[in-house]
Amino acid sequence: MKSIRITPVVRESSLIGYQVAPSADNNKLMNLLGLVAGDIITEVNGIVLDDPSSAVSLYQELKDSSALNLSLLRADDIISLSVDLEDV
């Protein structure tokens, strides 16, 4: 099973996104998505992840989506990734 562990990241009392790490030492899904352990995903398909309730909007957005457009922080750099979900 391919999975990724996510952990909320809070800075100055505000949620800024979710840090990713491989689950059970399996990097396969992270590699397919272009993610690196420690990346902090801040936005998915235009939905800013600064509020825990955004997960509901995100679920609705992703259930019929064929692509992921991610904004993330990697070592203090802002990175944009686009992933075709049919390839995953």
Residue frames as a rotation matrix with the C-alpha (Angstrom) as fourth column:
MET 1
0.577 0.817 0.000 0.00
0.817 -0.577 0.000 0.00
0.000 0.000 -1.000 0.00
LYS 2
-0.441 -0.697 0.565 1.28
0.682 -0.670 -0.294 3.43
0.583 0.256 0.771 -0.93
SER 3
0.717 0.674 -0.176 0.82
0.634 -0.528 0.565 6.10
0.288 -0.517 -0.806 1.72
ILE 4
-0.330 -0.744 0.581 2.32
0.293 -0.666 -0.686 9.26
0.897 -0.056 0.438 3.14
ARG 5
-0.013 0.261 -0.965 2.38
0.997 -0.070 -0.033 10.42
-0.076 -0.963 -0.259 6.75
ILE 6
-0.080 0.015 0.997 1.27
0.310 -0.950 0.040 14.02
0.948 0.312 0.071 7.24
THR 7
-0.174 -0.053 -0.983 1.79
0.980 -0.107 -0.167 16.21
-0.096 -0.993 0.071 10.28
PRO 8
0.801 0.484 0.351 0.31
0.516 -0.857 0.005 19.68
0.303 0.177 -0.936 10.79
VAL 9
-0.381 -0.923 -0.057 2.89
0.883 -0.345 -0.319 22.48
0.275 -0.172 0.946 10.96
VAL 10
0.785 0.614 -0.083 2.14
0.595 -0.711 0.375 25.48
0.171 -0.344 -0.923 13.16
ARG 11
-0.465 -0.882 0.074 4.26
0.825 -0.462 -0.324 28.63
0.320 -0.090 0.943 13.21
GLU 12
-0.984 0.050 0.168 3.49
-0.110 -0.922 -0.371 31.65
0.137 -0.384 0.913 15.37
SER 13
-0.617 0.757 0.216 0.21
-0.099 0.198 -0.975 30.01
-0.781 -0.623 -0.047 16.49
SER 14
0.282 0.724 -0.629 -1.04
-0.805 -0.178 -0.566 29.56
-0.522 0.666 0.532 12.90
LEU 15
0.340 -0.081 0.937 -1.34
0.348 0.936 -0.045 26.45
-0.874 0.341 0.346 10.76
ILE 16
-0.061 -0.418 -0.906 0.85
-0.716 -0.614 0.332 26.89
-0.695 0.669 -0.262 7.68
GLY 17
0.178 0.127 -0.976 0.42
-0.873 0.478 -0.096 23.47
0.454 0.869 0.196 6.09
TYR 18
0.872 0.161 0.461 1.26
-0.357 0.855 0.375 19.80
-0.334 -0.492 0.804 6.46
GLN 19
-0.130 -0.983 -0.133 4.71
-0.957 0.089 0.276 18.23
-0.260 0.163 -0.952 6.54
VAL 20
0.812 0.417 -0.409 5.08
-0.544 0.794 -0.272 14.97
0.211 0.443 0.871 4.62
ALA 21
-0.318 -0.864 0.391 7.13
-0.879 0.423 0.220 11.88
-0.355 -0.274 -0.894 5.38
PRO 22
-0.379 0.173 -0.909 7.14
-0.550 0.748 0.371 8.38
0.745 0.640 -0.188 3.90
SER 23
0.479 0.584 0.655 5.03
-0.876 0.362 0.318 5.81
-0.051 -0.726 0.685 5.69
ALA 24
0.778 -0.179 0.602 6.83
-0.064 0.931 0.359 2.68
-0.625 -0.318 0.713 6.84
ASP 25
-0.173 -0.975 -0.140 10.04
-0.200 -0.104 0.974 3.65
-0.965 0.196 -0.177 5.01
ASN 26
-0.061 0.216 0.975 8.28
0.888 0.457 -0.046 3.50
-0.455 0.863 -0.220 1.64
ASN 27
-0.461 -0.231 -0.857 9.20
-0.019 -0.963 0.269 6.45
-0.887 0.140 0.440 -0.58
LYS 28
-0.670 0.110 0.734 7.39
0.705 0.404 0.583 5.15
-0.233 0.908 -0.348 -3.67
LEU 29
0.386 0.896 0.221 4.33
0.922 -0.379 -0.072 7.43
0.020 0.231 -0.973 -3.52
MET 30
0.538 -0.250 -0.805 6.39
0.176 -0.900 0.398 10.43
-0.824 -0.356 -0.440 -2.45
ASN 31
-0.590 -0.806 0.047 8.74
0.159 -0.059 0.986 9.87
-0.792 0.589 0.163 -5.39
LEU 32
-0.381 0.535 0.754 5.79
0.924 0.229 0.305 9.57
-0.009 0.814 -0.581 -7.80
LEU 33
0.690 0.716 -0.104 4.42
0.722 -0.691 0.037 12.89
-0.045 -0.101 -0.994 -6.52
GLY 34
0.180 -0.721 0.669 7.82
0.412 -0.563 -0.717 14.62
0.893 0.404 0.196 -6.55
LEU 35
0.832 0.197 0.518 7.82
-0.357 -0.523 0.773 15.10
0.424 -0.829 -0.365 -2.78
VAL 36
-0.262 -0.924 -0.278 10.78
0.033 0.279 -0.960 14.95
0.965 -0.260 -0.043 -0.41
ALA 37
0.220 0.291 -0.931 10.57
0.897 0.315 0.310 14.04
0.383 -0.903 -0.192 3.29
GLY 38
-0.448 -0.339 -0.827 10.16
0.743 -0.656 -0.133 17.26
-0.498 -0.674 0.546 5.22
ASP 39
-0.812 0.267 0.520 8.30
0.246 -0.651 0.718 19.16
0.530 0.711 0.463 2.48
ILE 40
-0.627 0.677 -0.385 5.46
0.303 -0.244 -0.921 21.27
-0.718 -0.694 -0.052 3.89
ILE 41
-0.576 0.526 0.626 2.44
0.730 -0.014 0.683 21.32
0.368 0.850 -0.376 1.58
THR 42
-0.832 0.207 -0.514 0.74
0.159 -0.799 -0.580 24.72
-0.531 -0.564 0.632 1.87
GLU 43
-0.104 0.809 -0.579 -1.76
-0.774 -0.431 -0.464 24.58
-0.625 0.400 0.670 -0.99
VAL 44
-0.753 -0.026 0.657 -3.47
0.301 0.875 0.379 21.90
-0.585 0.483 -0.651 -3.09
ASN 45
-0.459 0.555 0.694 -5.39
0.851 0.048 0.524 22.80
0.257 0.831 -0.494 -6.28
GLY 46
-0.388 0.229 0.893 -5.85
0.073 -0.958 0.278 26.37
0.919 0.173 0.355 -5.08
ILE 47
0.761 0.641 -0.098 -7.01
0.110 0.022 0.994 25.41
0.639 -0.767 -0.054 -1.58
VAL 48
-0.164 -0.817 0.553 -4.78
-0.545 -0.392 -0.741 27.00
0.822 -0.423 -0.381 1.05
LEU 49
0.240 0.184 -0.953 -4.11
0.454 0.847 0.278 24.59
0.858 -0.500 0.120 3.92
ASP 50
-0.734 -0.516 0.441 -4.11
-0.073 -0.586 -0.807 27.15
0.675 -0.625 0.393 6.73
ASP 51
-0.244 0.738 0.629 -7.30
-0.969 -0.158 -0.191 25.92
-0.042 -0.656 0.754 8.43
PRO 52
-0.848 -0.119 0.516 -8.11
-0.199 0.975 -0.102 22.33
-0.491 -0.189 -0.850 9.48
SER 53
0.125 0.975 0.182 -11.59
-0.009 0.185 -0.983 22.70
-0.992 0.121 0.032 7.98
SER 54
0.057 -0.159 -0.986 -10.01
-0.940 -0.342 0.001 23.10
-0.338 0.926 -0.169 4.53
ALA 55
-0.851 -0.371 0.372 -9.71
-0.280 0.920 0.276 19.30
-0.445 0.130 -0.886 4.49
VAL 56
-0.022 0.925 0.380 -13.42
0.342 0.364 -0.866 19.06
-0.939 0.111 -0.324 3.65
SER 57
0.644 0.207 -0.736 -13.00
-0.507 -0.605 -0.614 21.40
-0.573 0.769 -0.285 0.68
LEU 58
-0.352 -0.879 -0.321 -9.90
-0.887 0.205 0.413 19.52
-0.297 0.430 -0.852 -0.35
TYR 59
-0.627 0.191 0.755 -11.69
0.109 0.981 -0.158 16.16
-0.772 -0.017 -0.636 -0.29
GLN 60
0.474 0.880 0.009 -14.48
0.198 -0.097 -0.975 17.56
-0.858 0.465 -0.220 -2.48
GLU 61
0.465 -0.381 -0.799 -11.93
-0.788 -0.590 -0.178 19.01
-0.403 0.712 -0.575 -4.90
LEU 62
-0.499 -0.865 -0.057 -9.81
-0.812 0.443 0.380 15.87
-0.303 0.236 -0.923 -5.17
LYS 63
-0.175 0.435 0.883 -12.46
-0.103 0.884 -0.456 13.18
-0.979 -0.171 -0.110 -5.46
ASP 64
0.755 0.489 0.438 -13.08
0.383 0.213 -0.899 14.05
-0.533 0.846 -0.026 -9.13
SER 65
0.603 -0.589 -0.538 -9.72
-0.661 -0.747 0.078 15.58
-0.448 0.309 -0.839 -9.94
SER 66
0.933 -0.338 0.120 -7.28
0.348 0.767 -0.539 14.12
0.090 0.545 0.834 -12.43
ALA 67
0.069 -0.941 0.330 -4.38
0.432 -0.270 -0.861 16.36
0.899 0.202 0.388 -11.41
LEU 68
0.609 -0.029 -0.793 -2.73
0.760 -0.266 0.593 17.81
-0.228 -0.964 -0.140 -8.32
ASN 69
0.224 -0.575 0.787 -1.23
0.249 -0.747 -0.617 21.28
0.942 0.334 -0.024 -8.27
LEU 70
0.599 -0.096 -0.795 0.82
0.797 0.166 0.580 21.65
0.076 -0.981 0.176 -5.10
SER 71
0.374 -0.592 0.714 2.55
-0.336 -0.804 -0.491 24.59
0.865 -0.056 -0.499 -3.47
LEU 72
0.833 -0.125 -0.538 5.04
0.502 0.577 0.644 23.64
0.231 -0.807 0.544 -0.81
LEU 73
0.659 -0.698 0.280 7.94
-0.750 -0.635 0.183 24.79
0.050 -0.331 -0.942 1.27
ARG 74
0.825 -0.532 -0.189 11.17
0.512 0.846 -0.146 22.89
0.237 0.023 0.971 0.78
ALA 75
-0.100 -0.904 -0.415 14.10
0.987 -0.144 0.076 24.16
-0.128 -0.402 0.907 2.84
ASP 76
-0.109 0.190 -0.976 12.48
0.362 -0.906 -0.217 27.64
-0.926 -0.377 0.030 2.98
ASP 77
-0.943 -0.094 -0.320 11.99
-0.260 -0.394 0.881 27.76
-0.209 0.914 0.347 -0.81
ILE 78
0.065 0.997 0.048 8.51
-0.487 0.074 -0.870 27.88
-0.871 0.033 0.491 -2.33
ILE 79
-0.933 -0.353 0.063 8.08
-0.164 0.576 0.801 25.08
-0.319 0.737 -0.596 -4.86
SER 80
0.123 0.967 -0.224 5.19
-0.863 -0.008 -0.506 24.37
-0.491 0.256 0.833 -7.24
LEU 81
-0.889 -0.339 0.309 4.49
-0.176 0.874 0.452 20.85
-0.423 0.347 -0.837 -8.45
SER 82
0.095 0.908 -0.408 1.93
-0.982 0.018 -0.189 19.55
-0.164 0.419 0.893 -10.92
VAL 83
-0.833 -0.322 0.451 1.08
-0.321 0.944 0.080 15.85
-0.451 -0.078 -0.889 -10.90
ASP 84
-0.216 0.740 -0.637 -1.14
-0.817 0.219 0.533 13.88
0.534 0.635 0.558 -13.27
LEU 85
-0.112 0.214 0.970 -3.00
-0.870 0.451 -0.200 11.50
-0.481 -0.866 0.136 -10.95
GLU 86
0.879 0.414 -0.237 -3.44
-0.476 0.730 -0.491 8.98
-0.030 0.544 0.838 -13.74
ASP 87
0.247 -0.888 -0.388 0.33
-0.386 0.277 -0.880 8.39
0.889 0.367 -0.275 -13.52
VAL 88
-0.427 -0.413 0.805 0.23
-0.877 -0.028 -0.479 7.62
0.221 -0.910 -0.351 -9.80
